[in-house]
Amino acid sequence: MDFLRPASWEDALAAKAEHPTAVPIAGGTDVMVEINFDHRRPEYLLDLGRIGELYEWQVGDRDVRLGAAVTYTQIMDHLRAELPGLALASHTVGSPQIRNRGSVGGNLGAASPAGDAHPALLAAGADVEVASVRGTRLVPVEEFYTGVKRNALEPDELIRAVRIRKADGPQAFSKVGTRNAMVIAVCAFGLALHPETRTVRTGIGSAAPTPVRARAAEDFLQAALAEGGFWDSGRIITPSVARQFAQLAAGACNPIDDVRGSAEYRRHAVAVMARRSLGWTWDAYRGNERSASCA
């Protein structure tokens, strides 16, 4: 196994172009586990640790540009207000040591359906910035996952950054695991309210071959909130709306039976998380609206 260590982003792209099978590594929390267990033996490792721009982020008017190697700990410490759903998801990742090394870019590169960042990215709305010596392109996050642990990267491309919409309303993330910490998700659910556009977005993890959005559930809830005047009135969402939303969210799943949980359990758990997440985010929205009206 050869070890490539470029000193700049341009050098990294050139190395990837010359060695398309090279596996990029920054935090190493996924790659090194696979190597140590002999599940993977790449011909080349492409170390991105010397490329400072990958560890930086910029907060713009409408989105946050998150360098591919920005860690979960940095998101929790510095971007909780802008990216609340992703910050919540970051809290559930591994141990403090893993959160200090692991990154959203690494999660995207691994493309595991159980990756904790994916439901939050889907719910918030994000684009993955990928680059090669041929140029840069943006891939909508819902199009980035192409199969189990497969993504839309071309052989000569690397993930440079993730552009995530700044929160304009409450967001939630929840995860079911076989224990409280250091656990792969049995299933996970993310929800974001977008009051500016009066839309909602969801993200489901570990309940289909890829992370997915529950689009039928989103469409139903958006119509129910609009037709019922909920955005303007701030009324409590009726139980029937919450139940239907939860059922449609579960219907978006295509899970498997495995050692962590059955397909039936995953569907049930997603429905429960969807209903609860709707309650949490809507309560937060109503509280914000009341605070704004009293100001």
N, C-alpha and C positions, 0 to 999 in steps of 0.2 A: 504494500500500500504506500503510495507516494503522497507527500504532504505539501500542498501548495499554499503559500502565505503571501498574497498580494498586499502591497502597501497602500493602494488607492482603489477607488471604485472602477476606474478605467482599466487598471491592471486585473481586477477581479473579472470584469466582463471579457477581457482578452483571454484570460486563463480558462474561463468557462467555454468560450468559443473554440479554443484549441482542444479542450478536454471535456466534451459534452456530458460524459458519464460522471464527472467529478461531483461529489456530494458536498454541498455547502454546509458549513458548521459555524455557529456563533456561540450560543449557550451550550449546545451539545446535550441537552437534557433528553432528547429523543434519539439522536444519532448514536451517541456513545452507549446507550442501553442496548440498542440493536447490535452494535459491534461487539460489546462485551459478552452478549449471549450468543454470538456467532450467527445471528439471524441475517446479518448483512456484512459483506466484505467488499467495499468499493475499491476500485483500482486507484482512485484519487480522492483525497479529502481536500476541500477548498476552505481554508480558514479565513473567515471574514472579520476576525477580531481586531485587526489593526485599522479598520475603515471607520473613522470617527463619525461620519455623517449618518451611519446606520443606527447610532445610539442617540440621535437627536430627534426632537419633535418641534413642530411649529403649530401654534394655535391661530387660525385665521378667523374671518368673520363667520363663515358657515361650516367649516370643518377643521379637523385636526389632522395634520400630516404626521404620521407616526413612523419613524424609522424602523426598518425591519427588525433591528436588534434591541429596541427599547423594551425593557423588562417589565414583567408584571408588577414588581415592587414599585417601579417608577410611575406606572399608571395609577396604582393605588395612592401613592404619595402626592402626585402632582396634577393628575387629570381627573380627579373624582367628580368635579363639578361639570366638566365638559363631556365626559364619557362615563356617566354613572353606571350604566349596565355593564360595560366592560370592566370597570373597577370592581363591581360586585363579583363578576366571574373570576377576576384575577385572585380574589380572596380564596377561592376554592381550589386553586391550582396547587397540587403537591404540598410541599413543605416550604418554610421560609427560604431554604437553600435553593430549591427549584425556582421559586418566584424571583429570587435574586439573579438567576441566570436565564430562565426561560423567557421567550418573547412571543408576541402575536405573529411575527413573521415566521418564526419556527413552527408555530401551530398550523399556520396556513401551508407551509411547505410540507409538513407531514400529512396534512389533509385527512387525519383520522376523523371518522364520524363522531367520535367521542371527545374531540378537542373542546376544551372549555370555552375558548374565545369565540367559537363559531356562532352559537346562538345569539350572543350579544352583538356581533358584527352584522348578522343578518337583520336583527331587529332595529339597530340604529341606522343602518344603511351605510355601505362602505364600498370603496373601489380599491382593488389591489394594483399597485403601481409596479409593473415588471419591466425589466430592461435587458437588453443585449447589445452587442456591438452594432446591431441593425437599427436600434432606436428604442424608444420607450412607449408603452401602451398601458391603458387603464382597463382592468377587467372588473365588471361588477361582481361583488363577492358571491352572489347567488349563482353566477356562471363559472366561478373559479373551481368549484368542486365537480369533478367529472366521474368519480367512482370511489370505491373504497380505497382510501389512501392514494388517490390519484388527483392531480390538479391540472389546470390549463396551461402550465408552463411548457414552453418549447424547450428542447434539449439545451439550447445555448442561453436560456434566460435565467435571471435571478430576481428574487423579490427585493425591491428597493425600499418600498414604504407601503403603508396602508392609509388611505384617506377616509376618515370616518366622520359622518355628520355629527356636529355638535348637538347635544341634547337641547330641544326646545320644550320638553315636557318630561314627565316622570318615566323612568325605566325600571325594569325588574329582571332579575335572573335567579333561577332556582335550579337545583340539581339533586338528583336522587343517587345515593351511593350505598355500598354495602357496609360502610362505616363512615365516621364523621370527617376524616381527613386522610390524605395520601391515598386517594381512591380514584379509579377510572369511573366516569359517570355511567350509571345504569341507563339514565336518560336525563336530559336537561332541557330547559325552556327559557327563552328570553322574550320580553315584550317591551315595546317602546311606544308611547303615545306621542304623536306629533301634532300638537294643537295648532301650529302655524298653518299647516295644510289640512288639518282635521282628518288625519289618517292615522292608522296604526300599522305596525309591522311586528312580525314574530320571527322567532328562530327556534328550531328544534334540533337537539343533538342526541346522538346515540340511539336513534329510533328509526333509522333508515340507512341505506347504504352510504348516503352523504348527508351532511347537515342540510336542512330544508326549511323553507318558510311554509306556514299554514295559510296559504293564500285564500282558500274558501272561508276560513275563519276570519281573516282580515277583512275580506269584502263584506261578510255578514255584519261584523261589528261596526265597520264604518257606516254602513247603511242604517243600522239600528240607532247609532248615536246621532246621525244626521236627522233621520225621520222623527225620532223622539225628542229632538231639541236638547239633547243632553249636554252638548258642548256649551250652549248658552246658559242653560238653567243650572247646570252643576248638580242635577238631581242624582240620587243614588241609582245605579244601574239595576234594573229589575232582575230577580233570580232567573227568570226564563231566558233572558238575553245571555246572562252569564253561563247558564247550562248549555245553551245552543253553541255558544262560542267554544266552550270546553269540548263538546262532542265533535265539532268540526276540526278543532286542533288535533284531537286524537285520530281523526280520520285521515290526517295528512301523514301519519306515521306508516312506515313499512318495515316493522322491526323483525328481529330474529329471536329465537330461543338460544341462550348461551348460558355459561356458568354464572353470569352476573344477574340474569333475570330472564323471565319468559317474555314472549311477544305480547301476550295478553296483559301481563303486569305493566309493561312499558306503555302500552296504550292507555291503561287506566291511570298510571302515574302522570303522563302528559296531560290528560284531561284535568286531573286534580291541580297540577301546577298552573295550567292555563287559567282555570277559574280563580285560583288564589292570586295569581299575578295580576289579573284584571282588577280584582278587588283592591290590591295594594296600590297599583298605579292610579286607579280612579280616585281612591281616597286622597292620594297625594295631590292629584290635579284639583279636586274640589277644595282642598285646603289652601292650595296656592291661589285659586280664584277668589276665595273668601278674603285671603290676606291682601290681594291686590285691590279688591273693592273697598277695603277699610283704609287703605293707605291714602 
